[in-house]
Amino acid sequence: MPSLVTTMAAPGLVVVATEKPTAKKKITSLIIDNVAGGAARRVDVRDSFIPSITNLNPAPGMGVQNPLRFSVTIPNGAGMVWNFDETELRNVEVLGALELIIDNPDAGTIVTIAWEHV
C-alpha cells in the first residue's frame, strides 16, 4: 500500500499519488499532525481528473475537474494529532490524481496519507 509523509510548507497543493494515474484510489489512512502548526489549519483531499470520452458524449470539453473528497480543520498545539482510519474514510475515493491542499502553508503541519488502488 503506497503512502507519503509530507510537511504542508509549500504553497498551493501537494500531488500525492503519481503512480497509476488512471487507477481509482481509496484512502486507507490519514494522519494530520498540527502540534507545531502556527494556527488551526484546514487540510483538503482533492481529486484531479479529465472526464473521458464516452459513447454518449464524444467530447466532454469540461477540462480538468477538481472535486473535493475530504476536508478537515485541525486545531494547533499540544496533542493535536488527528488520525482518520479506514472506517472514517470508507467513502473517500479518488478517480485521478490525489492532491492535498492546506488553507495556509505551514511547515509545522505534517500529513501522513496512505492509499490503495481499487
C-alpha positions as CSV (number, residue, x, y, z in Angstrom):
1,M,0.0,0.0,0.0
2,P,1.6,3.3,-1.1
3,S,1.9,6.1,1.5
4,L,3.5,9.6,1.8
5,V,4.6,11.8,4.7
6,T,4.9,15.5,3.9
7,T,5.0,18.8,5.5
8,M,2.5,21.3,4.2
9,A,5.1,24.1,3.9
10,A,4.7,24.7,0.2
11,P,2.1,27.0,-1.1
12,G,-0.7,25.5,-3.3
13,L,-1.0,21.8,-3.4
14,V,0.9,18.6,-3.0
15,V,0.3,15.9,-5.6
16,V,0.4,12.7,-3.7
17,A,-0.3,9.6,-5.9
18,T,1.7,9.8,-9.1
19,E,1.8,6.1,-9.9
20,K,-1.1,4.6,-11.9
21,P,-2.7,8.0,-12.7
22,T,-5.8,6.4,-14.2
23,A,-6.5,3.9,-11.3
24,K,-9.1,4.7,-8.7
25,K,-7.6,5.2,-5.2
26,K,-9.1,4.6,-1.9
27,I,-7.6,6.4,1.1
28,T,-6.9,4.0,3.9
29,S,-5.3,6.2,6.5
30,L,-4.9,10.0,7.1
31,I,-2.9,11.4,10.0
32,I,-2.6,15.2,10.4
33,D,-0.1,16.4,13.0
34,N,-0.6,20.1,13.8
35,V,1.3,20.2,17.2
36,A,3.9,22.6,15.8
37,G,1.5,24.4,13.5
38,G,1.2,28.2,13.7
39,A,-2.6,28.1,13.9
40,A,-5.6,25.9,13.1
41,R,-5.2,24.6,9.6
42,R,-7.7,23.2,7.1
43,V,-6.4,20.3,5.0
44,D,-8.4,19.2,1.9
45,V,-8.1,16.0,-0.1
46,R,-9.0,16.7,-3.7
47,D,-9.3,14.7,-6.9
48,S,-8.0,15.9,-10.2
49,F,-9.0,14.3,-13.5
50,I,-10.2,15.0,-17.0
51,P,-13.5,13.3,-17.9
52,S,-13.2,10.5,-20.5
53,I,-14.8,10.4,-23.9
54,T,-17.9,8.2,-23.9
55,N,-20.4,7.0,-26.5
56,L,-23.0,9.5,-25.2
57,N,-20.5,12.4,-25.0
58,P,-17.7,12.1,-27.5
59,A,-16.2,15.5,-26.5
60,P,-16.8,16.2,-22.8
61,G,-15.0,19.5,-23.1
62,M,-15.0,20.0,-19.3
63,G,-11.3,20.3,-18.8
64,V,-9.7,19.3,-15.5
65,Q,-12.2,18.5,-12.7
66,N,-11.1,19.0,-9.1
67,P,-13.8,17.8,-6.8
68,L,-13.2,18.0,-3.0
69,R,-13.2,14.5,-1.5
70,F,-12.5,15.2,2.2
71,S,-11.8,18.3,4.3
72,V,-11.0,18.8,8.0
73,T,-9.8,21.7,10.1
74,I,-7.3,20.7,12.8
75,P,-6.5,23.0,15.8
76,N,-2.9,23.6,16.6
77,G,-0.9,22.9,19.8
78,A,-0.1,20.1,22.2
79,G,-2.0,16.8,21.4
80,M,-3.3,18.0,18.0
81,V,-2.6,14.9,16.0
82,W,-5.7,13.5,14.4
83,N,-5.8,10.0,13.0
84,F,-8.5,9.0,10.5
85,D,-8.8,5.3,9.8
86,E,-10.5,3.2,7.1
87,T,-13.8,3.4,8.9
88,E,-13.9,7.2,8.8
89,L,-12.5,7.3,5.2
90,R,-14.6,4.5,3.7
91,N,-16.3,6.7,1.2
92,V,-13.3,8.7,0.2
93,E,-12.3,7.6,-3.3
94,V,-10.2,9.5,-5.9
95,L,-10.6,8.9,-9.6
96,G,-7.4,10.7,-10.9
97,A,-4.5,12.4,-9.2
98,L,-4.7,12.6,-5.4
99,E,-4.0,16.1,-4.1
100,L,-3.5,17.6,-0.6
101,I,-4.2,21.3,-0.1
102,I,-3.7,23.4,3.0
103,D,-5.5,26.7,3.6
104,N,-2.3,28.4,4.7
105,P,1.2,26.8,4.1
106,D,2.7,25.7,7.4
107,A,5.9,23.7,7.9
108,G,4.6,22.7,11.3
109,T,1.7,20.8,9.8
110,I,2.7,17.2,8.8
111,V,0.3,15.0,6.9
112,T,0.7,11.2,6.5
113,I,-1.6,9.6,3.9
114,A,-1.9,6.0,2.7
115,W,-4.0,4.7,-0.2
116,E,-4.6,1.6,-2.2
117,H,-5.6,1.1,-5.8
118,V,-9.0,-0.4,-6.3
